[in-house]
Amino acid sequence: MISGSKVRRIGVLTGGGDCPGLNAVIRAVVKTAINSHRLSVVGFENGFGGLIQNRARELTVNDVVGILPRGGTILGTTNRDNPFKYQMVIKGEQVFRDVSDRVVENINIHGIDALIIIGGDGSLSIGKELYEEKGLPVVGVPKTIDNDLSATDQTFGFDTALNTATEAIDKLHTTAESHHRVMVLEVMGRYAGWIALQSGIAGGADAILIPEIPYSIEKVYEKIYSRRDVGKMFSIVVVAEGAKPLGGEMTVLRRVEESFDPIRLGGIGNIVARQIEDETGMESRSIVLGHLQRGGMPTAFDRILATRYGAGAVNLVMEGRFGEMVCLRTPNIESVPLAEAVGEIRMVPIDNDMVHAARHVGICLGN
Ligand code: F6P
């Protein structure tokens, strides 16, 4: 593997689900690489798909002008196309093959000395494998609206998703109050309840159901009844897509085997709304916020974090610290081995002070 000081050309890709701030990272990588270190930069399109199929383009400073506030990723992304388990059709049959050697070939074709992978747990796990199994000089940047990577205080994208969810709760409040309804908002977060818990607190929800605290629906009814008893004829319930009843399972919308993320969650909000309406007789509606949480302009916080991560990733490359990922250890940007960064999801600890604060202000957490 090349030493950091010999690096002349770097590659960058965005993998997994998109998230606000990806463009801000790409911009920081390109500007830091070119302006501060006189490197050249190649962007691979559509995540690992571009690395496998050799779809790449040169990125100059001009290419990143104006992208700081833009959602999405100018490089495209996908949560399919794992080079170690690549789906293809052979003789009419769908099969999975290890095509990681193609990735190595394409890296060599482009003369790339280091590869920056901006991704969540799935993409960073592939990055770790490319580093450990194929000897590729990989550096990672932690992305996900779910904020569920254990090795960093915060992933970029989370703050924007949190603000989107909070704004949705604010809007639901006025219509819920006017119509005397129960509004159930289902938010993303996969197996972690960070978006639900924090948006629920910020938006003043009456009940918040998160995967870390299996709920009893009776507790939610009790909360709604206690509000009704004091004349509050509406309630707001925030449900994480991964929330599950006591002794029950998460609600799976679909299974998609070829994805990094084969279990697609969704539907729990609707179930909870129906149960509330059947039990209390109060009109209840469910709203799935879905991919709205992944779109739009990143918040100032995410733009700054993304910029720090992008610049930090290039600095790791220049120091030859391959197989590592930039991370936030408040207030500093530091780094951690990819091997420590992946595979362990950061859930909401149930003794977290945020959980206690939610209870103190009267929010029902379903237990
Ligand atoms: O990991 C980010 C995330 O938005 C999760 O919160 C959600 O469960 C999942 O991705 C949805 O993925 P997709 O875009 O494939 O439906």
Boltz pocket constraint, residues with backbone or C-beta under 6 A from the ligand:
constraints:
  - pocket:
      binder: B
      contacts: [[A, 17], [A, 18], [A, 79], [A, 120], [A, 144], [A, 145], [A, 146], [A, 188], [A, 189], [A, 190], [A, 241], [A, 261], [A, 263], [A, 264], [A, 265], [A, 294]]
      max_distance: 6.0
